[in-house]
C-alpha cells in the first residue's frame, strides 16, 4: 500500500544533561525530603529540591512585585505632597473619623457602583 500512512506510537527517550549539585541538609531537612518522596508526591529528592526552588522563585517574584507597588505608592504620595494635594488632621482621632467616613461611603455605595467605575 504505497502512499498510506499509519500512526504508530513510538516512545522516544532522551536524556537531558542537567548540572548536578551536592547539598548538605540538616537531619530535619533530610527527613522532610524522605517523607515527601515516600508520600509518592515526588519521585525523588531532586524533584523535592526543584519544587522548593520554584517556590523560592515565586516568592521572590511576589516580593519584588510588592516592593514595586510600594515604590509606586510612595512616588504618588510624594507627588501629592509636592503638589500640595494633602489633607491635615488636628488629631489621630480626627484622622480615624475621616477613615471611618471613607469606609462608610464605600460600603454605602456597594460593589455595584465600584464595578461601573
C-alpha positions as CSV (number, residue, x, y, z in Angstrom):
1,X,0.0,0.0,0.0
2,X,2.2,2.8,-1.2
3,X,1.2,6.2,0.0
4,X,-0.7,5.0,3.1
5,X,0.4,6.5,6.4
6,X,-0.2,4.9,9.8
7,X,0.1,6.4,13.2
8,X,2.4,4.3,15.2
9,X,3.2,5.1,18.8
10,X,6.9,5.3,19.3
11,X,8.4,6.1,22.7
12,X,11.4,8.4,22.3
13,X,13.6,8.8,25.3
14,X,16.2,11.4,25.5
15,X,18.5,12.1,28.4
16,X,18.9,15.8,29.1
17,X,22.1,16.6,30.8
18,X,21.4,18.6,34.0
19,X,24.0,20.1,36.2
20,X,24.4,18.3,39.5
21,X,25.0,19.8,42.9
22,X,25.8,18.2,46.2
23,X,23.9,19.7,49.1
24,X,24.2,19.4,52.8
25,X,20.9,19.1,54.7
26,X,20.2,19.1,58.3
27,X,18.7,15.9,59.8
28,X,15.3,17.6,59.9
29,X,15.5,18.7,56.2
30,X,16.7,15.2,55.1
31,X,13.7,13.6,57.0
32,X,11.3,16.1,55.3
33,X,12.7,15.2,51.8
34,X,12.4,11.5,52.6
35,X,8.9,11.9,53.9
36,X,7.9,13.8,50.7
37,X,9.4,11.2,48.5
38,X,7.8,8.3,50.4
39,X,4.4,10.1,50.2
40,X,4.5,9.5,46.4
41,X,4.0,13.1,45.6
42,X,7.6,13.4,44.4
43,X,9.6,10.6,42.7
44,X,13.0,11.5,44.2
45,X,14.9,14.1,46.3
46,X,15.8,16.1,43.2
47,X,12.1,16.7,42.4
48,X,11.6,17.9,46.0
49,X,14.5,20.3,45.8
50,X,13.4,21.6,42.3
51,X,10.0,22.3,43.7
52,X,11.5,24.1,46.6
53,X,13.5,26.3,44.2
54,X,10.3,27.0,42.2
55,X,8.6,28.2,45.4
56,X,11.5,30.4,46.2
57,X,11.4,31.9,42.7
58,X,7.7,32.5,43.0
59,X,8.0,34.1,46.5
60,X,10.8,36.4,45.3
61,X,8.7,37.5,42.3
62,X,5.8,38.3,44.6
63,X,8.1,40.2,47.0
64,X,9.5,42.1,44.1
65,X,6.0,43.0,42.8
66,X,5.1,44.2,46.3
67,X,8.2,46.3,46.5
68,X,7.4,47.9,43.1
69,X,3.8,48.6,44.2
70,X,5.1,50.2,47.4
71,X,7.6,52.3,45.5
72,X,4.8,53.4,43.1
73,X,2.6,54.3,46.0
74,X,5.4,56.3,47.6
75,X,6.0,58.1,44.3
76,X,2.4,59.0,44.1
77,X,2.3,60.1,47.7
78,X,5.4,62.3,47.3
79,X,4.0,63.8,44.2
80,X,0.7,64.6,46.1
81,X,2.7,66.3,48.8
82,X,4.8,68.3,46.3
83,X,1.6,69.4,44.6
84,X,0.0,70.2,48.0
85,X,-2.8,67.7,47.4
86,X,-2.8,66.8,51.1
87,X,-5.2,67.0,54.0
88,X,-4.0,67.6,57.5
89,X,-5.8,66.5,60.7
90,X,-5.6,68.0,64.1
91,X,-5.5,64.7,65.9
92,X,-5.3,61.0,65.4
93,X,-9.0,60.8,66.4
94,X,-9.9,63.2,63.5
95,X,-7.9,61.0,61.1
96,X,-9.7,57.9,62.4
97,X,-13.0,59.7,61.9
98,X,-12.0,60.6,58.3
99,X,-11.2,56.9,57.6
100,X,-14.4,55.8,59.1
101,X,-16.3,58.2,56.9
102,X,-14.5,56.9,53.8
103,X,-15.3,53.4,54.8
104,X,-19.0,54.2,55.4
105,X,-19.2,55.8,52.0
106,X,-17.5,52.8,50.3
107,X,-19.9,50.4,52.0
108,X,-22.9,52.5,51.3
109,X,-22.1,52.7,47.6
110,X,-21.6,48.9,47.5
111,X,-19.6,46.8,45.0
112,X,-22.1,47.5,42.1
113,X,-21.1,51.2,41.9
114,X,-17.3,50.3,42.0
115,X,-17.8,47.8,39.2
116,X,-19.0,50.6,36.9
117,X,-16.2,53.0,37.6
